[in-house]
Amino acid sequence: MEILNDSDKKVVIEYPCNWCYKVIASEKEALEEAIHDVIDEREHTLKASNKSKTGKYVSMNLDMLVHNEDDRTFIFEALKKHQNIKMVL
């Protein structure tokens, strides 16, 4: 897959590769539940990232192996659509 970066140069992603999704939710437990619902038993690493100053939102980094563009996009869209998730980057 080719992606344009800020300098208009094409970036080529070679699969399989490790990919990091930043996932934002209102609470850690809901975020963890959503990730389990989407990726089930797939091997992954989940690390705390940030918490909003007011504590209203938490973000975590989800690192995992993606096999191809369809796999990467499917996980992104499934996380984004999950009721517990506010945003995915």
Backbone bond lengths (Angstrom), bond angles and torsions (degrees), N, CA, C in turn:
res aa  C-N    CA-C-N  psi(-1)  N-CA   C-N-CA  omega(-1)  CA-C   N-CA-C  phi
1 M - - - 1.446 - - 1.521 108.73 -
2 E 1.311 116.60 146.47 1.449 121.24 178.13 1.521 109.39 -115.97
3 I 1.326 115.72 135.78 1.457 122.13 179.21 1.519 107.62 -127.73
4 L 1.328 116.67 139.36 1.452 119.90 176.19 1.516 109.11 -84.25
5 N 1.340 116.18 132.14 1.457 119.09 175.25 1.522 109.11 -100.63
6 D 1.322 117.80 -172.50 1.467 121.77 -175.22 1.517 113.74 -60.35
7 S 1.307 117.22 -27.20 1.464 119.39 -178.40 1.530 111.83 -94.80
8 D 1.325 117.43 13.45 1.464 124.23 179.42 1.529 113.27 63.96
9 K 1.312 117.05 16.47 1.464 120.31 174.23 1.522 107.41 -89.88
10 K 1.304 116.42 143.04 1.455 120.50 -179.10 1.521 110.08 -80.64
11 V 1.327 115.38 133.09 1.454 122.55 176.79 1.517 106.97 -103.47
12 V 1.302 116.67 128.58 1.456 121.12 -179.97 1.527 108.12 -102.81
13 I 1.314 116.04 126.60 1.458 121.46 177.66 1.522 107.63 -98.29
14 E 1.322 115.76 124.89 1.462 120.39 178.87 1.523 108.72 -101.21
15 Y 1.321 115.64 126.49 1.460 121.80 -178.08 1.514 109.69 -105.30
16 P 1.328 117.44 154.78 1.461 127.84 -6.32 1.527 110.27 -70.06
17 C 1.335 115.95 154.71 1.465 120.82 178.65 1.528 109.56 -152.94
18 N 1.317 115.21 161.12 1.463 120.10 174.46 1.520 108.01 -79.21
19 W 1.328 116.00 139.09 1.462 120.90 -178.60 1.522 108.51 -132.46
20 C 1.322 116.27 143.52 1.457 121.15 178.97 1.528 109.22 -115.46
21 Y 1.320 115.49 123.82 1.461 122.20 173.70 1.521 106.84 -106.09
22 K 1.316 118.21 131.69 1.461 121.62 171.72 1.524 105.67 -94.63
23 V 1.321 115.49 119.11 1.464 121.74 -173.89 1.529 108.60 -114.35
24 I 1.340 116.04 130.67 1.461 122.08 -175.70 1.530 109.16 -119.95
25 A 1.335 114.62 132.83 1.466 120.73 -179.64 1.527 108.60 -145.54
26 S 1.325 115.64 175.94 1.459 119.16 -179.04 1.524 112.33 -81.66
27 E 1.326 117.52 -24.22 1.464 119.75 177.34 1.521 110.53 -150.16
28 K 1.315 115.49 151.03 1.464 122.49 -174.65 1.531 112.31 -59.45
29 E 1.320 116.89 -44.57 1.467 120.38 -177.06 1.531 111.41 -63.29
30 A 1.319 116.91 -40.24 1.466 120.91 178.66 1.524 110.53 -66.49
31 L 1.313 116.19 -38.32 1.462 120.76 178.63 1.531 110.14 -64.57
32 E 1.322 116.73 -46.49 1.466 120.79 178.99 1.530 111.43 -61.67
33 E 1.313 117.02 -39.80 1.468 121.53 178.24 1.536 110.52 -63.33
34 A 1.326 116.57 -43.21 1.461 120.72 -179.97 1.528 110.90 -63.06
35 I 1.314 116.93 -42.84 1.458 120.39 179.45 1.520 110.29 -62.95
36 H 1.333 116.49 -42.23 1.463 119.48 177.34 1.526 110.98 -62.22
37 D 1.321 117.21 -40.84 1.464 121.19 179.23 1.533 111.36 -61.39
38 V 1.326 116.97 -38.19 1.471 121.14 -174.55 1.520 112.36 -82.51
39 I 1.326 117.67 -46.94 1.474 118.28 -173.23 1.516 113.39 -103.08
40 D 1.322 117.61 -5.57 1.458 123.74 175.74 1.520 110.86 53.38
41 E 1.316 118.09 -115.74 1.464 121.98 -173.40 1.531 113.58 -98.97
42 R 1.323 118.10 7.38 1.471 119.38 -179.25 1.520 110.40 -63.35
43 E 1.319 115.09 141.57 1.456 120.50 179.57 1.528 109.57 -64.26
44 H 1.332 115.60 135.02 1.459 120.85 -178.69 1.524 109.82 -160.82
45 T 1.307 115.30 166.97 1.458 122.19 173.97 1.523 107.07 -125.46
46 L 1.318 116.25 133.13 1.455 121.54 -179.82 1.521 108.13 -123.49
47 K 1.332 115.80 119.36 1.465 120.75 -178.11 1.521 110.39 -125.77
48 A 1.331 115.30 141.78 1.461 120.59 176.25 1.516 109.17 -61.55
49 S 1.316 116.56 141.71 1.451 121.39 -179.99 1.523 109.65 -116.11
50 N 1.315 117.50 -79.58 1.467 121.70 -178.38 1.516 111.04 -135.37
51 K 1.322 113.70 163.90 1.460 121.48 173.37 1.521 105.67 -133.27
52 S 1.318 117.06 137.59 1.463 119.78 179.94 1.530 109.64 -65.14
53 K 1.308 116.32 155.74 1.468 121.10 -178.64 1.519 112.07 -56.70
54 T 1.317 115.74 -36.64 1.469 119.91 -178.60 1.527 112.07 -85.36
55 G 1.339 116.96 -8.80 1.463 120.60 -178.78 1.512 113.31 80.37
56 K 1.316 116.83 9.51 1.461 121.46 -177.18 1.526 111.69 -73.76
57 Y 1.341 116.91 -29.87 1.469 121.36 -178.08 1.516 111.08 -132.06
58 V 1.326 115.37 149.11 1.458 122.29 172.11 1.525 107.82 -125.91
59 S 1.320 115.75 149.91 1.465 118.58 174.71 1.517 108.86 -129.16
60 M 1.326 114.59 147.88 1.456 121.56 178.63 1.517 108.12 -136.83
61 N 1.335 114.90 152.75 1.459 120.94 176.04 1.519 108.88 -98.59
62 L 1.313 115.64 124.45 1.455 122.88 176.83 1.524 107.57 -104.78
63 D 1.326 116.44 111.35 1.462 121.92 178.92 1.518 108.87 -107.19
64 M 1.334 115.76 131.35 1.459 119.39 179.59 1.522 110.84 -160.66
65 L 1.306 115.78 164.22 1.453 122.16 176.90 1.527 109.01 -82.05
66 V 1.332 115.58 127.72 1.465 119.98 173.14 1.522 107.68 -112.11
67 H 1.310 116.12 141.43 1.463 121.07 -171.28 1.521 114.11 -89.31
68 N 1.326 116.40 -28.48 1.462 120.58 -179.50 1.528 108.66 -164.76
69 E 1.307 116.35 178.30 1.462 120.65 -177.89 1.525 112.10 -61.12
70 D 1.333 117.22 -41.03 1.467 120.47 179.65 1.526 111.13 -62.06
71 D 1.325 117.08 -41.09 1.460 122.52 178.39 1.529 109.99 -62.68
72 R 1.329 116.77 -48.24 1.464 122.24 -179.69 1.525 110.85 -60.42
73 T 1.314 116.69 -45.29 1.464 122.00 -178.39 1.529 111.40 -69.20
74 F 1.328 116.90 -40.23 1.463 121.01 179.36 1.527 110.67 -59.62
75 I 1.334 117.01 -46.72 1.459 120.76 -179.31 1.528 110.34 -63.39
76 F 1.322 116.65 -44.41 1.468 121.37 178.53 1.527 110.83 -57.13
77 E 1.332 116.44 -50.33 1.470 121.12 -177.68 1.525 111.65 -66.10
78 A 1.334 117.10 -40.00 1.467 120.56 -179.45 1.525 110.74 -65.78
79 L 1.332 117.09 -40.92 1.459 120.10 176.69 1.527 110.15 -64.31
80 K 1.321 116.33 -45.05 1.463 121.81 -177.70 1.535 111.61 -60.83
81 K 1.320 117.43 -35.22 1.466 121.95 -177.50 1.527 113.51 -83.23
82 H 1.337 117.21 -14.63 1.463 120.01 -176.25 1.531 109.94 -65.41
83 Q 1.316 116.40 138.11 1.462 122.05 -175.47 1.537 113.52 -62.07
84 N 1.328 118.28 -25.75 1.462 120.96 -178.62 1.530 113.63 -84.83
85 I 1.324 117.32 -12.08 1.457 121.63 -173.55 1.534 109.88 -98.94
86 K 1.323 115.04 132.02 1.471 120.77 176.84 1.521 112.05 -88.14
87 M 1.360 116.38 -38.78 1.464 119.79 -176.35 1.528 109.68 -160.54
88 V 1.348 115.21 150.12 1.460 121.77 174.94 1.522 107.58 -130.03
89 L 1.311 116.21 131.84 1.465 122.06 177.10 1.512 109.21 -117.81
